């Protein structure tokens, strides 16, 4: 929720509670995916310092455009 400060108007009690709850949830949420990403980035930085080239994470396996015709699909 976005805090908007307007002169003469503050946050309502419901909005304050929602912001407090969201802050508590954010502080207590520990994402295993975030930890894994951090570990991978740390490992890649160590390899980069050692001068080791890492394997590309995204590889192009096949590059085709368009849709094949029925004749090509059937082998004619």
Secondary structure by P-SEA (a helix, b strand, c coil): cbbbbcccccccaaaaaaaaaaaaaaaacccaaaaaaaaaaaaaaaaaaacccccccccccccccccccccccccc
